[in-house]
Every structure is written in C-alpha cells, then in structure tokens.
Amino acid sequence: MPPGGVLRDLAIISELMQGGASYPKWTALYGKDYPGKVQLIPITAHESFVAKIIGTGALVSGTAGDTLPQRCGVYDKTVKVTDVGHPFRYAEQIRGWISQHSGVKSNADDSDTVRARLAEVARFTAGHPSLILCTSHADVALIARALDRSTHPNVFIQPQGGGSIAANAEAAKYKKLVKAGTPATLIGTASFATGLDLPGKLLTRLVLWSFYGMPDHVMEQMNRRYRGFVEEQRHTRVVQSIGRLIRTKSDEGEVLVSDCRFWDLLRRVRQNESPLDHHLDDIPWNKYPTS
C-alpha cells in the first residue's frame, strides 16, 4: 500500500484516467525513488521506458492491472503493482446476462443461432437507452438491419468512415434524444468502449455482440512476448465496455454478452489474481432466458 498522502493523489489520477479529456490514455505509477509522488506515463510509451520505471519499484498502475510488469519484461515477483481501479460496486450496480447461444464467427448471418442472438438483443434493448458494441462494422450493419423499427424507432449507427469525428456526431445525436426522454439505440464498434461518456439515464442497457475480435499482428507479437496478452485484452475490452454503462457510483444498468463462450472466460478469470479480472467476477452473471 502506498504511504499516506499518496492515496488522495491517486484518487485524482483515477478520475482523470476514467475519461478526463486531457489524459485519455495514461497509466499512473508510484515509484519508491520519488516518495509521495505519482508519475503519469502514456500507455503507448516504449516498453523499455515503462520497464525502467517499474524496475525502480513502481507500486501503482491505474489501467493495466497487475500484469504490467510482465508485459514489459519485468518478471521479478517482488515488484508489486496495485490496481487503482474504479470505486464502483459492480455487484450492486450491474446485472449481467450471458446468451445461451454461441457467438462463433463461422455462423452464417441467416443461421438459426444468429437469428436467436439478434432476437435476444432486440428484446433486451427495446424501450431502453442502449449501446450495442461489435468487433466489426459488418456486425454493426447486421444488427442495424435486424432491429425492427416498430420497437426500435431511433437507431444511431457508427459510420464506417469519418473516424472519431463521425462516430462522435452519431453519439451526440443519441445523447440529445435520450436527454429529451426518448429511448434510443447506439450501435458501434469497440472504439465506443473508450472515451464515450454516458452517465446516469443516458445508458441503462449494454450489449457485447462479441468480445473476441481478431488479434492483429501487434497483438500476436505481444502474445509471444507475454503469454496471455490477447486474453487479457479481451478482459480489458469487457471491463472498458461496462465502463460506458457505469460511470458514477449511483449508476445502474444491465449488460448482455451475446456469446455463451463468455462462461469459459469467467472460469479462467476466477483462477487469476488480477484485480481487473475480479471486476468481472464481482458482477452477478446469469443465463439470458430464452423467449
């Protein structure tokens, strides 16, 4: 545990990392060489730089959990990194559901499995301010086509082009409508899992159409260096996505993971010691009932 006086600073740092416009992608580190100080480094910093800081005795990581040393080539078990984490009560604020159908990508778009999953998503989100996150624009289009406009009259879709500016424009339209008291549905890729602030009643239902995604060459290289990197990214993606649903200590909402393989990930989570993983395990998960 960091010495007294540092915790106050860490609380401020944690707030910044949860969505502060000036610090969108930073990790907080406390080094014993600098008592009473918290150092911010970009998570995109070169690994040798991060490893050097950790090697001085870093104790606190805000976003990377306690796996940061291994990811940066530091395997000394005496080096402890503690997760600052979010001060939320996941067990009380979130209700989690897991589909009874598989989200294996080999399923055709018109298969019985995909139709069943689409029906679940439609039932789960109807009449609620909802965010549906996918791992591809093809899935975004698939879900948008499947939603019946009689039950989902207000659907906003992340454009495939235009980058973050176009995506934020659609999110702004969604927010404006929901603030006016009209339920709406926002559908986008995993890029919406970070930097999108939807506190309170702006979002009460979250759907993860897929939490797997396809590892790119950078992730594959990292996985060779640090076994488990890809799966850790899956964990992180789920936690970050839930961060759109729970933004304050008073927020409440429900999340549907549209893939029964998520149970396997949870079982592995319970065998790990990462604080980030424990956030997932705190949520009460149940099978989503069939219609």
C-alpha positions in Angstrom: 0.0 0.0 0.0 1.5 3.4 -0.9 2.4 5.7 2.0 -0.2 8.0 3.5 -0.8 11.1 1.4 -0.5 9.4 -1.9 -4.0 7.9 -1.9 -5.5 11.4 -2.3 -3.4 11.9 -5.4 -4.3 8.5 -6.7 -8.0 9.3 -6.4 -7.5 12.4 -8.6 -5.4 10.4 -11.1 -8.0 7.7 -11.2 -10.7 10.3 -12.0 -8.5 11.7 -14.8 -8.0 8.2 -16.3 -11.7 7.5 -16.3 -12.3 10.0 -19.0 -10.5 13.2 -18.4 -10.2 15.0 -21.8 -6.6 15.9 -21.1 -5.5 12.4 -20.1 -7.3 9.9 -22.3 -4.7 7.1 -22.3 -2.4 7.3 -19.3 -1.2 4.9 -16.6 -0.3 6.1 -13.1 2.9 4.8 -11.5 4.2 5.4 -8.0 8.0 4.9 -7.6 9.7 4.4 -4.3 12.5 6.6 -5.6 10.1 9.5 -5.5 8.2 9.3 -2.2 4.8 11.0 -2.2 4.7 11.4 -5.9 2.6 9.7 -8.6 4.0 9.7 -12.1 1.9 9.6 -15.3 3.1 7.8 -18.4 1.3 7.2 -21.7 0.3 3.5 -22.1 1.7 3.7 -25.6 5.2 4.5 -24.2 8.0 2.3 -25.3 8.2 -0.8 -23.1 11.8 -0.3 -22.1 10.8 3.0 -20.7 8.0 1.5 -18.7 10.2 -1.4 -17.6 12.8 1.1 -16.3 10.2 2.9 -14.2 8.8 -0.4 -12.8 12.3 -1.6 -12.0 12.6 1.3 -9.6 9.8 -0.1 -7.5 6.6 1.1 -9.1 3.6 0.2 -6.9 0.5 1.6 -8.6 -0.9 1.0 -12.1 -4.2 2.7 -13.0 -5.3 0.9 -16.1 -3.1 -2.1 -16.8 -3.8 -4.2 -13.7 -1.0 -6.1 -12.1 0.2 -7.7 -15.4 2.1 -4.5 -16.5 5.5 -5.7 -15.2 5.3 -9.0 -17.2 4.1 -7.2 -20.3 7.2 -5.0 -20.1 9.6 -7.8 -19.4 9.9 -7.5 -15.7 9.4 -10.9 -14.1 10.6 -10.1 -10.6 7.7 -11.3 -8.3 8.8 -8.9 -5.6 7.7 -6.0 -7.9 4.2 -5.3 -6.9 1.7 -3.2 -9.0 -1.6 -2.5 -7.4 -4.7 -1.6 -9.5 -6.3 1.7 -8.7 -9.5 0.6 -10.3 -12.9 2.1 -10.3 -14.6 2.8 -7.0 -17.8 1.1 -8.1 -20.0 -1.6 -6.5 -20.3 -3.9 -9.5 -22.3 -6.5 -7.6 -24.9 -3.9 -6.7 -24.9 -1.6 -9.7 -24.8 -4.2 -12.6 -26.9 -7.1 -13.6 -25.2 -9.4 -16.1 -26.6 -11.8 -18.6 -24.9 -14.3 -20.9 -26.6 -15.7 -24.0 -27.3 -19.4 -24.3 -26.1 -19.2 -27.9 -22.5 -19.3 -29.3 -21.0 -16.2 -31.0 -18.7 -18.3 -33.2 -17.9 -16.2 -36.2 -18.3 -19.1 -38.7 -22.1 -18.9 -38.3 -23.8 -17.5 -41.4 -25.7 -14.2 -40.9 -29.0 -16.0 -41.5 -28.3 -19.1 -39.4 -30.7 -20.1 -36.6 -28.1 -19.2 -34.0 -27.6 -15.7 -35.3 -31.3 -15.1 -35.6 -31.8 -16.3 -32.0 -29.0 -13.9 -30.8 -30.5 -11.0 -32.8 -33.9 -11.7 -31.2 -32.3 -11.6 -27.7 -30.6 -8.3 -28.5 -33.8 -6.8 -29.8 -35.8 -7.9 -26.7 -33.1 -6.8 -24.3 -32.7 -3.3 -25.7 -36.3 -2.4 -26.7 -37.6 0.6 -24.8 -34.2 1.3 -23.1 -31.3 3.7 -23.8 -28.9 1.1 -25.2 -25.4 0.7 -26.5 -24.5 -2.3 -28.7 -20.8 -2.9 -29.2 -19.4 -5.1 -32.0 -15.9 -6.0 -33.2 -16.6 -5.2 -36.8 -18.6 -2.8 -39.0 -20.1 -5.8 -40.7 -21.7 -6.8 -37.4 -22.8 -3.2 -36.8 -24.7 -3.3 -40.1 -26.1 -6.7 -39.4 -27.7 -5.7 -36.1 -28.9 -2.4 -37.5 -30.7 -4.2 -40.3 -32.3 -6.7 -38.0 -33.8 -4.3 -35.5 -37.5 -3.8 -36.1 -38.1 -0.1 -36.3 -41.5 -0.5 -34.7 -39.7 -1.5 -31.5 -36.5 0.4 -32.1 -37.5 3.6 -34.0 -34.4 5.5 -33.0 -31.2 3.7 -34.1 -27.9 5.5 -34.5 -25.1 3.7 -36.3 -21.3 4.4 -36.1 -20.2 5.3 -39.7 -17.6 3.1 -41.2 -15.8 6.2 -42.5 -15.0 9.5 -40.9 -13.1 8.3 -37.9 -13.8 9.6 -34.4 -15.4 12.8 -35.6 -18.2 11.0 -37.5 -18.6 8.5 -34.6 -18.9 11.3 -32.0 -21.5 13.0 -34.2 -23.8 10.0 -34.1 -23.2 9.6 -30.4 -24.2 13.2 -29.9 -27.5 12.6 -31.7 -28.2 9.6 -29.5 -27.4 11.7 -26.3 -29.7 14.5 -27.4 -32.6 12.2 -28.0 -32.2 10.3 -24.7 -31.8 13.5 -22.7 -35.2 14.5 -24.1 -36.7 11.4 -22.6 -36.8 9.2 -25.8 -35.2 5.8 -25.7 -32.7 5.2 -28.5 -30.1 2.6 -29.5 -26.5 3.4 -30.4 -24.6 0.7 -32.4 -20.8 0.8 -32.9 -17.5 -1.0 -32.8 -15.2 -1.5 -29.9 -13.9 2.1 -30.3 -17.0 3.2 -28.5 -15.8 1.2 -25.5 -13.5 4.1 -24.5 -14.0 7.8 -24.5 -17.8 7.7 -24.6 -19.3 9.2 -21.6 -22.9 8.0 -20.9 -23.7 8.5 -17.2 -27.0 8.1 -15.4 -30.0 7.5 -17.6 -28.1 8.1 -20.8 -27.4 4.4 -20.8 -29.1 1.6 -19.0 -28.6 -1.4 -21.3 -25.3 -2.6 -22.8 -24.8 -5.4 -25.3 -21.5 -7.0 -26.2 -22.2 -8.7 -29.5 -18.7 -10.2 -29.5 -15.9 -9.8 -27.0 -13.3 -11.9 -29.0 -12.3 -10.0 -32.1 -9.4 -10.8 -34.4 -5.9 -10.3 -33.0 -3.8 -8.1 -35.3 -0.1 -8.6 -35.8 0.8 -6.3 -32.9 -1.3 -8.3 -30.5 0.2 -11.5 -31.8 3.7 -10.2 -31.3 2.8 -9.1 -27.7 1.2 -12.5 -27.1 4.5 -14.2 -28.0 6.4 -11.9 -25.5 3.8 -12.2 -22.8 1.6 -15.3 -22.9 -2.0 -14.4 -22.2 -1.8 -10.9 -23.7 -4.7 -11.5 -26.1 -7.0 -12.9 -23.5 -6.1 -10.0 -21.2 -7.2 -7.6 -23.9 -10.5 -9.5 -24.0 -10.9 -9.0 -20.3 -10.0 -5.3 -20.7 -12.4 -4.8 -23.5 -15.3 -6.1 -21.4 -14.4 -4.0 -18.4 -13.9 -0.9 -20.6 -17.3 -1.5 -22.2 -19.0 -1.8 -18.9 -17.4 1.5 -18.0 -19.7 3.1 -20.5 -22.7 1.7 -18.5 -21.4 2.5 -15.0 -19.9 6.0 -14.9 -20.7 7.1 -11.4 -21.4 5.4 -8.0 -25.1 5.9 -8.5 -25.4 4.4 -12.0 -27.3 1.2 -12.5 -27.7 -1.0 -15.6 -27.7 -4.4 -17.3 -25.3 -6.0 -19.7 -25.9 -8.8 -22.1 -22.9 -10.7 -23.5 -24.2 -12.3 -26.7 -21.9 -15.4 -26.6 -22.1 -18.4 -24.3 -18.3 -18.8 -24.5 -18.0 -16.0 -22.1 -18.6 -18.5 -19.3 -15.2 -20.1 -20.2 -13.5 -16.7 -19.9 -15.2 -16.2 -16.4 -13.9 -19.6 -15.2 -10.4 -18.6 -16.2 -10.8 -15.2 -14.5 -11.6 -16.9 -11.2 -8.2 -18.7 -11.4 -6.3 -15.5 -11.8 -5.1 -12.9 -9.3 -5.5 -9.8 -11.5 -7.7 -7.0 -9.9 -9.0 -6.2 -13.3 -10.3 -9.8 -13.6 -12.0 -9.5 -10.3 -14.1 -6.6 -11.5 -15.8 -9.1 -13.9 -16.2 -11.7 -11.2 -18.0 -9.2 -8.9 -20.8 -8.9 -11.4 -23.7 -11.4 -10.8 -23.9 -13.3 -14.1 -26.9 -15.3 -15.2 -28.1 -17.1 -18.4 -30.3 -14.9 -20.5 -33.7 -16.5 -20.6 -34.9 -17.9 -23.9 -38.1 -16.3 -25.2 
